[in-house]
Amino acid sequence: MSEIDAQGPRIGVIGGSGLYTLLERSRTLEVATPYGSPSSPLWIGTLGKVEVAFLPRHGAEHAIAPHRVNYRANLWALASVGVRAVFASSAVGSITPDLPADTFAVPDQLIDRTRGRADTYFDGAEVQHLAFADPFDPVMRAALCEALTARGERFASTATTLVIPGPRFSTRAESRGWRLLGADILNMTQYPEAALAAELGLGYASLSFVTDADVGHHSDDEAVTAGAVFARLTAARDRFTGTIADAVRRLPADFRPRQLIDPAAAARVLALPVA
């Protein structure tokens, strides 16, 4: 589908680490894109009573590392079937004592410290400049905050994500530097995901779950390990899925994404032929 208002599931969910399935009744849909293959087929089904397209960011078996995710293909695939709003789940490390492990955050800002990632659809003859001062959609963020409040979860309603390249975690010196930059949480995937969604005219918001304190808040604190991260994510899976389902229901029926780029340019990207 190439029309910006194409029919299909208007809401998409990108599952991060620990969230590889979401929909009980669903069908798979293979989507080819001009940018190669997405991380997996799309799963089309209902979440509550709302039709949703689900895509596991790292593949169904977590076989794709953060720096190797085909972000452009993933977002293009979702947009091509009619998605206009994307809720994304993310595991994050906290570098502030105000956000302990086992809590949620709904970030409103990000700092990009990745390198070498394909982070725009406009890298050819057409030049477009994305308005990206506020990278996360405020209406979608409100839906997440309302869902977390209703479920009695402890969470931060604002936070600045600093996106590191991965797949390694930070050194203690780097972590100190991230704090000086004003970051609250660390993640490996929210960029370029948020920017690419905006270039396609999609709303985007992240449900971020704090799994760790990065290198710790004191020099002798135990540093994060992958094992600890996945253990916390596994234990929190039902909280993740319940919050996303609640937020999907709370998104207004007349939701329209912000236009941070020329809508005609976004339509041209979606009209590109599939190789």
C-alpha positions as CSV (number, residue, x, y, z in Angstrom):
1,M,0.0,0.0,0.0
2,S,1.4,3.4,-0.9
3,E,-1.3,5.8,0.3
4,I,-0.6,7.5,3.6
5,D,-4.2,6.7,4.7
6,A,-4.2,3.1,3.5
7,Q,-6.6,0.7,5.2
8,G,-5.2,-1.8,7.6
9,P,-4.2,-2.0,11.2
10,R,-3.7,1.6,12.3
11,I,-1.6,0.6,15.4
12,G,1.7,-1.2,15.3
13,V,3.7,-2.6,18.2
14,I,7.4,-3.2,18.0
15,G,8.5,-5.7,20.7
16,G,11.9,-5.2,22.2
17,S,14.1,-7.6,24.1
18,G,12.0,-10.1,25.9
19,L,8.8,-9.4,23.9
20,Y,8.8,-11.7,20.9
21,T,5.1,-12.6,20.8
22,L,2.0,-10.5,21.7
23,L,-1.2,-11.5,19.9
24,E,-3.1,-14.6,20.7
25,R,-5.2,-14.9,17.5
26,S,-3.1,-13.7,14.6
27,R,-1.8,-14.4,11.1
28,T,1.6,-13.8,9.7
29,L,2.3,-11.5,6.8
30,E,5.5,-11.5,4.8
31,V,6.3,-8.0,3.7
32,A,9.0,-7.2,1.2
33,T,10.5,-3.6,1.3
34,P,12.8,-1.5,-0.8
35,Y,15.3,-1.7,2.1
36,G,15.5,-5.4,2.5
37,S,13.9,-7.8,4.9
38,P,12.3,-6.7,8.2
39,S,13.3,-8.5,11.4
40,S,10.4,-10.9,11.0
41,P,7.1,-11.3,9.3
42,L,4.4,-9.1,10.7
43,W,1.9,-10.7,13.0
44,I,-1.6,-9.2,12.3
45,G,-4.3,-9.8,15.0
46,T,-6.3,-8.3,17.8
47,L,-5.1,-6.9,21.1
48,G,-8.2,-6.6,23.1
49,K,-10.7,-5.5,20.4
50,V,-8.2,-3.5,18.4
51,E,-6.5,-4.8,15.3
52,V,-2.7,-4.5,15.7
53,A,0.4,-5.3,13.6
54,F,3.2,-6.8,15.7
55,L,6.9,-7.0,14.9
56,P,9.6,-8.3,17.2
57,R,12.6,-5.9,16.7
58,H,15.3,-8.5,17.3
59,G,13.5,-11.4,15.5
60,A,11.4,-14.1,17.1
61,E,14.5,-15.8,18.6
62,H,16.4,-12.6,19.5
63,A,19.0,-13.3,16.7
64,I,19.5,-9.7,15.6
65,A,21.8,-7.5,17.6
66,P,20.8,-3.8,18.1
67,H,23.4,-2.5,15.6
68,R,22.2,-5.0,12.9
69,V,18.5,-4.3,13.1
70,N,17.1,-3.2,9.7
71,Y,15.2,-0.2,11.2
72,R,14.2,1.2,7.8
73,A,12.7,-2.1,6.6
74,N,10.8,-2.5,9.9
75,L,9.1,0.9,9.9
76,W,8.4,0.8,6.2
77,A,6.8,-2.7,6.5
78,L,4.5,-1.4,9.3
79,A,3.6,1.8,7.5
80,S,2.9,-0.2,4.2
81,V,0.1,-2.2,5.8
82,G,-1.7,0.9,7.2
83,V,-0.1,1.4,10.6
84,R,-0.1,5.1,11.7
85,A,0.9,4.8,15.4
86,V,3.8,2.6,16.7
87,F,4.1,1.7,20.4
88,A,7.6,0.3,21.0
89,S,8.9,-1.6,24.0
90,S,12.5,-1.1,25.2
91,A,14.8,-2.4,27.9
92,V,16.7,0.4,29.4
93,G,19.4,1.0,32.0
94,S,19.0,3.8,34.5
95,I,21.8,6.2,35.3
96,T,19.9,8.1,37.9
97,P,18.9,6.7,41.4
98,D,15.5,8.2,40.8
99,L,14.7,5.4,38.4
100,P,15.5,2.1,40.1
101,A,15.3,-1.3,38.4
102,D,11.8,-2.8,37.9
103,T,10.2,0.5,37.1
104,F,9.0,2.0,33.8
105,A,9.7,5.2,32.0
106,V,8.0,7.0,29.1
107,P,10.7,9.0,27.5
108,D,10.1,12.4,26.0
109,Q,13.6,13.2,24.7
110,L,16.6,11.3,23.3
111,I,20.3,11.8,22.6
112,D,21.8,9.9,19.7
113,R,25.2,8.4,20.3
114,T,25.0,5.6,17.7
115,R,27.2,5.5,14.6
116,G,26.9,4.1,11.1
117,R,23.2,3.3,11.2
118,A,21.0,4.0,8.2
119,D,18.9,6.6,9.9
120,T,16.9,8.4,7.1
121,Y,14.8,7.5,4.1
122,F,16.1,10.6,2.3
123,D,19.7,9.7,1.5
124,G,19.4,10.1,-2.2
125,A,18.5,12.9,-4.6
126,E,15.6,14.2,-2.4
127,V,16.6,16.3,0.6
128,Q,14.2,16.5,3.5
129,H,14.9,18.0,7.0
130,L,13.0,16.3,9.8
131,A,11.6,18.5,12.6
132,F,12.7,16.4,15.6
133,A,12.7,18.7,18.6
134,D,10.2,16.4,20.3
135,P,10.9,12.9,19.1
136,F,8.1,11.1,20.9
137,D,4.4,11.6,20.1
138,P,2.7,13.4,23.1
139,V,-0.7,11.8,22.6
140,M,0.7,8.3,22.5
141,R,2.9,9.1,25.5
142,A,-0.2,10.2,27.4
143,A,-1.9,6.9,26.6
144,L,1.1,5.0,28.0
145,C,1.2,7.2,31.2
146,E,-2.6,6.7,31.7
147,A,-2.2,3.0,31.3
148,L,0.7,2.8,33.8
149,T,-1.2,4.9,36.3
150,A,-4.3,2.7,36.0
151,R,-2.2,-0.4,36.5
152,G,-0.5,1.0,39.6
153,E,2.9,0.9,38.1
154,R,5.8,3.1,39.3
155,F,7.1,5.1,36.4
156,A,8.7,8.3,35.2
157,S,6.4,10.3,32.9
158,T,9.4,12.1,31.3
159,A,13.0,10.9,30.7
160,T,15.8,11.5,28.3
161,T,17.1,8.4,26.6
162,L,20.7,8.3,25.5
163,V,21.0,5.7,22.7
164,I,24.3,3.8,22.6
165,P,25.5,1.6,19.7
166,G,25.6,-1.7,21.5
167,P,25.8,-4.6,21.7
168,R,28.3,-3.9,24.5
169,F,27.3,-2.1,27.7
170,S,29.0,1.2,28.8
171,T,32.3,1.6,30.7
172,R,32.1,3.4,34.0
173,A,33.8,6.5,32.4
174,E,31.2,6.5,29.6
175,S,28.4,6.2,32.1
176,R,29.6,9.3,34.0
177,G,29.7,11.1,30.7
178,W,26.2,10.2,29.8
179,R,25.0,11.7,33.1
180,L,26.8,14.9,32.3
181,L,24.9,15.1,29.0
182,G,21.7,15.0,30.9
183,A,20.6,11.5,30.2
184,D,18.3,9.5,32.5
185,I,18.2,6.1,30.8
186,L,20.4,4.2,28.3
187,N,19.1,2.1,25.4
188,M,20.4,0.7,22.1
189,T,17.4,0.9,19.7
190,Q,15.2,4.0,20.2
191,Y,17.3,5.7,17.5
192,P,16.9,5.6,14.6
193,E,13.6,4.0,15.2
194,A,11.9,7.2,16.4
195,A,13.3,9.3,13.6
196,L,12.4,6.8,10.8
197,A,8.8,6.6,12.2
198,A,8.6,10.4,12.0
199,E,9.9,10.5,8.4
200,L,7.0,8.2,7.4
201,G,4.5,10.3,9.2
202,L,3.9,7.7,12.0
203,G,3.3,8.5,15.7
204,Y,5.9,6.8,17.9
205,A,6.2,6.3,21.7
206,S,8.4,4.0,23.8
207,L,7.4,2.0,26.8
208,S,10.8,1.6,28.5
209,F,11.4,-0.8,31.3
210,V,14.3,-0.3,33.7
211,T,16.2,-3.5,34.0
212,D,19.4,-2.3,35.6
213,A,21.5,0.6,36.9
214,D,24.1,0.4,34.1
215,V,27.5,0.4,35.8
216,G,25.9,1.3,39.1
217,H,25.8,4.6,41.0
218,H,29.0,4.0,43.0
219,S,32.4,2.8,41.9
220,D,32.0,-0.5,43.8
221,D,28.4,-1.3,42.5
222,E,27.9,-4.4,40.4
223,A,27.7,-3.6,36.7
224,V,24.9,-4.8,34.4
225,T,25.0,-8.2,32.7
226,A,22.9,-9.6,29.9
227,G,21.7,-12.4,32.1
228,A,20.3,-10.0,34.7
229,V,18.6,-8.0,32.0
230,F,16.8,-10.9,30.4
231,A,15.8,-12.3,33.8
232,R,14.1,-9.1,34.7
233,L,12.4,-8.8,31.3
234,T,11.1,-12.3,31.5
235,A,9.6,-11.7,34.9
236,A,8.0,-8.4,33.7
237,R,6.5,-9.7,30.5
238,D,2.9,-9.7,31.6
239,R,3.3,-6.1,32.9
240,F,4.7,-5.1,29.5
241,T,1.9,-6.7,27.5
242,G,-0.8,-5.5,29.8
243,T,0.4,-1.9,29.7
244,I,0.7,-1.9,25.9
245,A,-2.8,-3.4,25.5
246,D,-4.2,-0.8,27.8
247,A,-2.4,2.0,26.0
248,V,-3.7,0.7,22.6
249,R,-7.3,0.9,23.9
250,R,-6.7,4.4,25.3
251,L,-5.4,5.9,22.0
252,P,-8.1,8.1,20.6
253,A,-10.1,6.7,17.7
254,D,-9.5,9.9,15.8
255,F,-5.7,9.9,16.5
256,R,-3.7,11.6,13.7
257,P,0.1,11.6,13.8
258,R,2.0,14.8,13.9
259,Q,3.4,15.9,10.5
260,L,7.1,16.5,11.2
261,I,8.0,16.2,7.5
262,D,6.3,16.9,4.2
263,P,3.5,14.3,4.0
264,A,3.9,14.1,0.2
265,A,7.6,13.1,0.8
266,A,6.5,10.4,3.2
267,A,4.0,9.1,0.6
268,R,6.8,9.0,-2.0
269,V,8.9,6.8,0.3
270,L,6.0,4.4,0.8
271,A,5.4,4.3,-3.0
272,L,8.9,3.1,-3.8
273,P,9.1,-0.1,-5.7
274,V,10.1,-3.3,-3.9
275,A,13.3,-4.8,-5.3
